[in-house]
Amino acid sequence: MSTRAYFGTDGIRGQANSHPMTAEVALRVGMAAGKVFMSQDERRHLVVIGKDTRLSGYMVEPALVAGFASVGMDVRLLGPMPTPGVAMMTRSLRADLGVMISASHNAYVDNGIKLFGPDGFKLSDAKELEIEALMDQGLAEGLAPPTALGRVARVDDSQARYVEIAKATFPRRLNLSGLRVVIDCANGAAYKVAPVVLYELGADVIKVGVEPNGTNINADCGSTHPAAMVNAVRESRADIGIALDGDADRLLICDETGRLVDGDQIMALIADSWSRTGRLTGGGVVATVMSNLGLERFLTARNLTLERTAVGDRAVMVRMREGGFNLGGEQSGHMILSDFSTTGDGLLSALQVLAVLKESDQPMSTLARQFEPVPQLLENVRFAGGKPLEDARVKAAVADAEQRLKGNGRLLVRASGTEPLIRIMAEGDDARLVSQVVKELVSAVKKAAA
């Protein structure tokens, strides 16, 4: 595949006002993507743009707008909006393209640009490379004449529309009355919509992380800093805590005691519920290679499969579409419910958990332990150069470890796609063996990298 100059595994991302997250690059993205998604017919073409609450959004958004308008594309500005909301509005408004300005769970100094096609799905590698090729060419070609420049307007009811879409995913026969729910919005994109959805469904809502100031997104709050949610649950004696990240496409949950619930347990809970009611499609769940072996055994015991993919929500969604699955996700809390959304949605995932909590009449602490996790250990080894995984000593150590874990465990050794790291993950029923295997592999990789 061609070398990617701008796009990474999840759009373009970097420190604000440094390459590639500059106003100039954003302008080029708008011009290039506009050209790629404008067909030759005479109709008006449309792009919708949402953002989170970062200060740099005020720099990136106008630059994108100028780029799109300059090639004749109309623009609709959604304002602060969860990433999945932008994907939904792209389809709802019959737009040619959707853009989300966010760096997700990163600190406010970073920002990013994610692109969605007219179907609401993230762009393919081929489309991103097509846009990149145009970005580095002379952009003076293909500019619209003065009479055909794009028009720009705000969509004043975008948040209200997302609220109604979200509420419609909750079972109509139920409401949340009698439940006290903590929602931590990470001072991010969902700070307005998430509390409204929960309140209008009947919950007693305790809000955390709903006062964005441009620099406090993900700062000691949200899914990357769950202590704020846990403290609020304990202080208010809530039934459940929900923490979103900066663009609200993932979540973390804690039970009424403050104990955290990871994505594997959430997937197990939803899969079991949907399977029993005949809603689960594809015969199982799609998750990544990082998901716990305990989840796989839980699903197998219910005659369901666990399909594993490479790390990343895009890989999960590709496999879901190929196999007709409607539930997939990552251990990190990135859940995709394809009946409702084309990308991860933390709030919609939380609503499915709340539906089970309401209907089961059990505390979250009981529901949160769907299976006993198999002891799992992850270590990262940094290296300066070369390819340690091709070293004969490492290959021999990996083969030995796989043989020792065979039948009651699993091993994963891979190079990081974003950093000079070798990631070593082992899991198995014997915690001491898992620890020993990882220790030996770390030693082998360090020797090979020396």
C-alpha positions as CSV (number, residue, x, y, z in Angstrom):
1,M,0.0,0.0,0.0
2,S,1.2,3.5,-0.7
3,T,2.8,5.5,2.1
4,R,0.3,7.7,4.0
5,A,1.5,11.2,4.5
6,Y,-1.5,12.5,6.5
7,F,-4.0,9.9,7.4
8,G,-3.3,7.5,10.3
9,T,-5.4,4.6,11.6
10,D,-8.2,7.0,12.6
11,G,-8.1,10.0,10.4
12,I,-5.6,12.8,10.6
13,R,-4.3,13.6,14.1
14,G,-1.6,15.6,15.8
15,Q,-0.8,18.5,18.0
16,A,-2.8,21.6,17.2
17,N,-1.1,24.2,15.1
18,S,1.8,21.8,14.3
19,H,2.0,19.7,11.1
20,P,-0.3,17.9,10.2
21,M,-2.9,19.6,12.4
22,T,-2.5,23.1,10.9
23,A,-5.1,25.5,9.3
24,E,-3.3,25.0,6.0
25,V,-3.6,21.2,6.1
26,A,-7.3,21.5,7.1
27,L,-7.9,23.9,4.1
28,R,-6.2,21.3,1.8
29,V,-8.3,18.5,3.3
30,G,-11.5,20.5,2.6
31,M,-10.5,21.3,-1.0
32,A,-9.2,17.8,-1.8
33,A,-12.1,15.9,-0.1
34,G,-14.6,18.2,-1.7
35,K,-13.2,17.4,-5.1
36,V,-13.2,13.7,-4.5
37,F,-16.8,13.6,-3.3
38,M,-18.3,16.0,-5.8
39,S,-19.7,14.1,-8.7
40,Q,-20.1,15.7,-12.1
41,D,-23.9,16.2,-12.0
42,E,-25.4,19.6,-11.5
43,R,-27.0,19.2,-8.1
44,R,-25.7,21.0,-5.0
45,H,-23.2,18.9,-3.0
46,L,-23.2,18.9,0.8
47,V,-20.8,18.3,3.7
48,V,-21.7,18.3,7.4
49,I,-19.1,19.2,10.0
50,G,-19.2,18.4,13.8
51,K,-16.6,19.0,16.5
52,D,-15.8,18.4,20.1
53,T,-15.0,21.2,22.6
54,R,-11.2,21.8,22.0
55,L,-10.0,25.3,21.7
56,S,-8.3,24.4,18.4
57,G,-11.7,23.5,16.8
58,Y,-12.2,27.2,16.3
59,M,-9.1,27.2,14.0
60,V,-9.7,23.9,12.2
61,E,-13.4,24.3,11.5
62,P,-13.2,27.6,9.5
63,A,-10.2,26.3,7.5
64,L,-12.2,23.2,6.5
65,V,-15.2,25.4,5.6
66,A,-13.1,27.6,3.4
67,G,-11.7,24.6,1.6
68,F,-15.1,22.9,0.9
69,A,-16.8,26.2,-0.1
70,S,-13.9,27.1,-2.5
71,V,-14.6,24.0,-4.6
72,G,-18.4,24.6,-4.6
73,M,-19.5,22.3,-1.8
74,D,-22.3,23.5,0.6
75,V,-21.5,23.2,4.3
76,R,-23.7,22.5,7.3
77,L,-22.1,23.1,10.8
78,L,-23.4,20.9,13.6
79,G,-21.5,22.4,16.5
80,P,-20.4,20.2,19.4
81,M,-21.6,16.7,18.5
82,P,-20.6,13.1,19.3
83,T,-18.7,11.4,16.5
84,P,-21.5,8.9,15.9
85,G,-23.9,11.8,15.7
86,V,-21.9,13.2,12.8
87,A,-22.1,9.9,11.1
88,M,-25.9,9.8,11.6
89,M,-26.4,13.3,10.4
90,T,-24.3,12.6,7.3
91,R,-26.9,10.0,6.3
92,S,-29.9,11.9,7.7
93,L,-29.2,15.1,5.7
94,R,-28.2,13.0,2.6
95,A,-24.8,14.6,2.6
96,D,-21.9,13.6,0.4
97,L,-19.4,13.7,3.2
98,G,-19.2,14.0,7.0
99,V,-16.4,15.5,9.0
100,M,-15.6,15.2,12.8
101,I,-13.0,17.5,14.3
102,S,-11.7,15.7,17.3
103,A,-8.7,13.9,18.9
104,S,-11.1,11.5,20.8
105,H,-9.5,10.7,24.2
106,N,-6.4,12.8,23.7
107,A,-5.6,15.9,25.7
108,Y,-6.8,19.3,24.4
109,V,-3.5,20.2,22.8
110,D,-4.2,17.6,20.1
111,N,-6.9,17.6,17.5
112,G,-7.9,15.5,14.5
113,I,-10.0,15.2,11.4
114,K,-12.2,12.1,10.7
115,L,-14.1,11.7,7.5
116,F,-17.3,9.7,6.8
117,G,-18.7,8.7,3.5
118,P,-22.3,9.3,2.4
119,D,-23.2,5.9,4.0
120,G,-22.0,7.1,7.4
121,F,-19.0,4.7,7.5
122,K,-15.4,5.8,7.9
123,L,-13.6,6.2,4.7
124,S,-11.6,3.3,3.2
125,D,-7.8,3.4,2.9
126,A,-8.2,3.8,-0.9
127,K,-10.4,6.9,-0.5
128,E,-8.0,8.5,2.0
129,L,-5.1,7.9,-0.3
130,E,-7.1,9.5,-3.1
131,I,-7.6,12.6,-1.0
132,E,-4.0,12.7,0.1
133,A,-2.9,12.6,-3.6
134,L,-5.0,15.7,-4.3
135,M,-3.8,17.5,-1.2
136,D,-0.2,17.6,-2.4
137,Q,-1.1,18.6,-6.0
138,G,-1.7,22.2,-7.2
139,L,-5.0,23.0,-5.6
140,A,-5.6,26.0,-7.9
141,E,-7.3,23.6,-10.4
142,G,-10.9,22.8,-9.9
143,L,-11.9,25.9,-7.9
144,A,-15.5,27.0,-8.2
145,P,-16.3,30.2,-10.1
146,P,-17.6,33.1,-8.0
147,T,-21.2,32.2,-8.9
148,A,-20.9,28.6,-7.7
149,L,-19.1,28.9,-4.3
150,G,-20.5,26.7,-1.5
151,R,-23.0,28.2,0.9
152,V,-22.5,27.7,4.7
153,A,-25.2,27.4,7.4
154,R,-25.6,26.1,10.9
155,V,-28.0,23.3,11.7
156,D,-29.6,24.6,14.8
157,D,-31.5,21.5,15.7
158,S,-28.7,19.0,15.2
159,Q,-28.3,18.2,18.9
160,A,-32.1,17.7,19.3
161,R,-32.1,15.4,16.4
162,Y,-29.4,13.2,17.9
163,V,-31.2,13.2,21.2
164,E,-34.3,11.8,19.5
165,I,-32.3,9.2,17.5
166,A,-30.6,8.0,20.7
167,K,-33.9,7.8,22.7
168,A,-35.4,5.7,19.9
169,T,-32.8,3.0,20.4
170,F,-34.0,2.4,24.0
171,P,-36.8,-0.3,24.3
172,R,-40.1,1.5,24.1
173,R,-41.7,-0.6,26.8
174,L,-39.1,0.6,29.4
175,N,-38.0,3.8,31.0
176,L,-35.3,4.8,33.4
177,S,-37.4,6.0,36.3
178,G,-36.1,4.9,39.7
179,L,-32.5,4.7,38.4
180,R,-29.8,7.1,39.6
181,V,-27.2,7.5,36.9
182,V,-23.9,9.3,36.9
183,I,-22.8,10.5,33.5
184,D,-19.3,11.8,32.9
185,C,-19.1,13.6,29.5
186,A,-15.3,14.3,29.7
187,N,-16.1,18.0,29.1
188,G,-16.4,16.8,25.5
189,A,-18.7,16.5,22.6
190,A,-21.6,14.9,24.4
191,Y,-21.7,17.4,27.3
192,K,-25.2,18.6,26.2
193,V,-26.8,15.7,24.6
194,A,-26.0,12.7,26.9
195,P,-27.5,14.1,30.1
196,V,-30.6,15.2,28.2
197,V,-31.2,11.7,26.7
198,L,-30.9,10.1,30.2
199,Y,-33.2,12.7,31.8
200,E,-35.9,12.5,29.2
201,L,-35.9,8.7,29.5
202,G,-36.7,9.1,33.2
203,A,-33.4,8.8,35.0
204,D,-32.2,10.8,38.0
205,V,-29.1,12.2,36.4
206,I,-25.9,13.3,38.2
207,K,-23.7,15.2,35.7
208,V,-19.9,15.3,35.7
209,G,-17.6,16.8,33.0
210,V,-20.2,19.1,31.5
211,E,-18.5,22.5,31.7
212,P,-16.1,22.6,28.7
213,N,-13.8,25.6,28.5
214,G,-11.7,24.6,25.5
215,T,-8.8,23.2,27.5
216,N,-10.4,20.8,30.0
217,I,-11.6,18.0,27.6
218,N,-10.5,14.6,29.0
219,A,-8.8,16.4,31.9
220,D,-9.2,14.3,35.1
221,C,-12.5,13.1,33.8
222,G,-14.1,10.9,31.2
223,S,-13.3,7.3,30.3
224,T,-9.6,7.8,30.5
225,H,-9.8,9.2,34.1
226,P,-12.6,7.2,35.6
227,A,-11.9,8.3,39.2
228,A,-14.3,11.3,38.7
229,M,-17.1,9.0,37.8
230,V,-16.4,6.5,40.5
231,N,-16.3,9.2,43.2
232,A,-19.6,10.7,42.0
233,V,-21.2,7.2,42.1
234,R,-20.1,6.6,45.7
235,E,-21.0,10.1,46.9
236,S,-24.5,10.1,45.3
237,R,-25.1,6.4,45.9
238,A,-25.9,6.0,42.2
239,D,-27.0,2.7,40.6
240,I,-24.5,3.0,37.8
241,G,-21.7,5.3,36.4
242,I,-21.1,6.0,32.7
243,A,-18.0,7.7,31.5
244,L,-17.6,8.8,27.8
245,D,-14.5,10.0,26.1
246,G,-13.9,13.3,24.4
247,D,-15.9,12.5,21.2
248,A,-18.3,10.0,22.9
249,D,-17.6,7.1,20.7
250,R,-16.5,4.9,23.6
251,L,-17.5,4.3,27.2
252,L,-16.5,2.9,30.6
253,I,-19.0,1.8,33.2
254,C,-18.7,1.3,36.9
255,D,-21.2,-0.5,39.2
256,E,-22.9,0.9,42.3
257,T,-19.8,0.0,44.4
258,G,-17.5,1.9,42.1
259,R,-15.9,-1.2,40.5
260,L,-15.0,-0.7,36.8
261,V,-16.6,-2.8,34.0
262,D,-14.6,-3.1,30.8
263,G,-15.7,-3.5,27.2
264,D,-15.5,-7.3,27.3
265,Q,-18.1,-7.6,30.1
266,I,-20.3,-5.0,28.4
267,M,-20.2,-7.0,25.2
268,A,-21.0,-10.2,27.1
269,L,-24.0,-8.5,28.8
270,I,-25.5,-7.1,25.6
271,A,-24.8,-10.3,23.6
272,D,-26.5,-12.5,26.2
273,S,-29.5,-10.2,26.3
274,W,-29.8,-9.9,22.5
275,S,-29.3,-13.6,22.0
276,R,-32.1,-14.5,24.4
277,T,-34.5,-12.1,22.6
278,G,-33.5,-13.2,19.1
279,R,-32.0,-9.8,18.3
280,L,-28.3,-10.9,17.9
281,T,-27.3,-11.5,14.2
282,G,-24.3,-13.2,12.7
283,G,-24.3,-15.9,15.4
284,G,-21.9,-14.1,17.7
285,V,-19.8,-11.1,18.4
286,V,-16.8,-9.4,16.7
287,A,-14.0,-8.3,18.9
288,T,-10.2,-7.7,18.6
289,V,-7.3,-9.9,19.4
290,M,-7.1,-8.1,22.8
291,S,-10.4,-9.3,24.1
292,N,-10.2,-11.7,27.1
293,L,-10.3,-15.5,26.6
294,G,-13.0,-15.5,29.2
295,L,-15.4,-13.7,26.8
296,E,-14.7,-16.3,24.1
297,R,-15.5,-19.1,26.5
298,F,-18.7,-17.3,27.7
299,L,-20.0,-17.0,24.2
300,T,-19.0,-20.6,23.2
301,A,-21.0,-21.9,26.2
302,R,-24.0,-20.2,24.6
303,N,-23.3,-21.6,21.1
304,L,-22.1,-18.1,20.0
305,T,-18.9,-17.4,18.2
306,L,-16.2,-14.7,18.9
307,E,-14.7,-13.5,15.7
308,R,-11.4,-11.8,16.3
309,T,-9.9,-8.9,14.2
310,A,-6.8,-6.7,14.4
311,V,-6.9,-3.9,16.9
312,G,-9.0,-0.9,15.9
313,D,-12.7,-0.2,15.5
314,R,-12.5,0.0,11.7
315,A,-11.2,-3.6,11.5
316,V,-14.1,-4.6,13.8
317,M,-16.7,-2.9,11.6
318,V,-15.3,-4.4,8.4
319,R,-15.7,-7.9,9.8
320,M,-19.2,-7.1,11.1
321,R,-20.3,-6.0,7.7
322,E,-18.8,-9.0,6.0
323,G,-20.4,-11.5,8.4
324,G,-23.7,-9.8,9.1
325,F,-23.0,-9.2,12.8
326,N,-24.8,-6.4,14.7
327,L,-22.6,-6.3,17.8
328,G,-18.9,-5.8,18.0
329,G,-16.3,-3.8,20.0
330,E,-13.1,-3.5,21.9
331,Q,-12.0,-4.2,25.4
332,S,-11.3,-0.5,25.7
333,G,-15.1,0.3,25.5
334,H,-15.5,1.1,21.9
335,M,-18.8,-0.6,21.1
336,I,-20.5,-0.8,17.6
337,L,-24.2,-1.6,17.6
338,S,-24.8,-1.6,13.8
339,D,-28.6,-1.8,14.1
340,F,-28.4,1.8,15.3
341,S,-25.1,3.3,14.3
342,T,-22.3,3.0,11.7
343,T,-19.5,3.7,14.2
344,G,-18.8,3.3,17.9
345,D,-21.4,5.1,20.1
346,G,-20.8,5.3,23.9
347,L,-24.2,6.6,24.8
348,L,-26.2,4.1,22.7
349,S,-24.1,1.3,24.2
350,A,-24.8,2.6,27.7
351,L,-28.6,2.7,26.9
352,Q,-28.5,-1.1,26.1
353,V,-26.8,-1.8,29.4
354,L,-29.3,0.4,31.2
355,A,-32.2,-1.6,29.5
356,V,-30.8,-4.8,30.9
357,L,-30.3,-3.2,34.3
358,K,-33.8,-1.9,34.4
359,E,-35.4,-5.2,33.2
360,S,-33.4,-7.6,35.3
361,D,-34.1,-6.0,38.6
362,Q,-30.5,-6.9,39.7
363,P,-27.8,-4.5,40.8
364,M,-25.1,-3.6,38.3
365,S,-22.5,-5.3,40.4
366,T,-24.2,-8.7,39.7
367,L,-24.7,-7.9,36.0
368,A,-21.2,-6.6,35.5
369,R,-19.6,-10.0,36.2
370,Q,-20.9,-12.0,33.2
371,F,-17.7,-14.1,33.2
372,E,-14.6,-14.6,35.2
373,P,-11.7,-13.0,33.2
374,V,-8.8,-15.2,32.5
375,P,-5.5,-13.8,34.0
376,Q,-4.1,-11.5,31.3
377,L,-0.8,-9.6,31.2
378,L,0.3,-7.0,28.7
379,E,3.9,-5.6,28.5
380,N,5.3,-3.1,26.0
381,V,9.0,-3.2,25.0
382,R,10.4,-0.1,23.3
383,F,13.1,-0.6,20.7
384,A,15.4,1.8,18.8
385,G,15.4,0.2,15.4
386,G,15.5,-3.0,13.4
387,K,12.9,-5.7,13.5
388,P,13.1,-7.6,16.8
389,L,10.3,-10.0,15.9
390,E,12.4,-11.4,13.0
391,D,15.2,-12.4,15.4
392,A,15.7,-16.1,15.8
393,R,15.9,-15.9,19.6
394,V,12.5,-14.1,19.7
395,K,10.9,-16.6,17.3
396,A,12.1,-19.5,19.4
397,A,10.8,-17.9,22.6
398,V,7.4,-17.2,21.0
399,A,7.2,-20.9,19.8
400,D,8.1,-22.1,23.2
401,A,5.5,-19.9,24.9
402,E,2.8,-20.9,22.5
403,Q,3.5,-24.6,23.2
404,R,3.4,-24.1,27.0
405,L,0.1,-22.1,26.8
406,K,-1.5,-24.5,24.3
407,G,-5.0,-25.6,25.3
408,N,-5.4,-23.3,28.3
409,G,-4.2,-19.9,27.1
410,R,-3.4,-17.5,24.3
411,L,-0.4,-15.5,23.2
412,L,-0.1,-12.4,21.1
413,V,3.1,-10.7,20.1
414,R,3.0,-7.8,17.7
415,A,4.6,-4.6,16.7
416,S,2.6,-1.4,17.5
417,G,1.3,0.4,14.4
418,T,1.9,3.8,15.9
419,E,5.0,3.6,18.1
420,P,8.4,1.7,18.2
421,L,7.0,-0.8,20.6
422,I,6.6,-4.6,20.7
423,R,3.4,-5.5,22.5
424,I,3.4,-8.8,24.3
425,M,0.1,-10.2,25.6
426,A,-0.4,-13.5,27.3
427,E,-3.4,-15.0,29.0
428,G,-4.3,-18.3,30.5
429,D,-5.8,-20.1,33.5
430,D,-2.4,-20.4,35.3
431,A,-1.5,-16.8,36.3
432,R,2.0,-17.8,37.3
433,L,2.6,-19.4,33.9
434,V,1.3,-16.3,32.2
435,S,3.6,-14.1,34.2
436,Q,6.6,-16.3,33.5
437,V,5.9,-16.5,29.7
438,V,5.6,-12.7,29.4
439,K,8.8,-12.2,31.5
440,E,10.8,-14.5,29.2
441,L,9.5,-12.9,26.0
442,V,10.2,-9.4,27.3
443,S,13.8,-10.6,28.0
444,A,14.2,-12.1,24.5
445,V,12.8,-9.0,22.8
446,K,15.1,-6.7,24.8
447,K,18.2,-8.8,23.9
448,A,17.2,-8.8,20.2
449,A,16.6,-5.0,20.3
450,A,19.9,-4.3,22.1
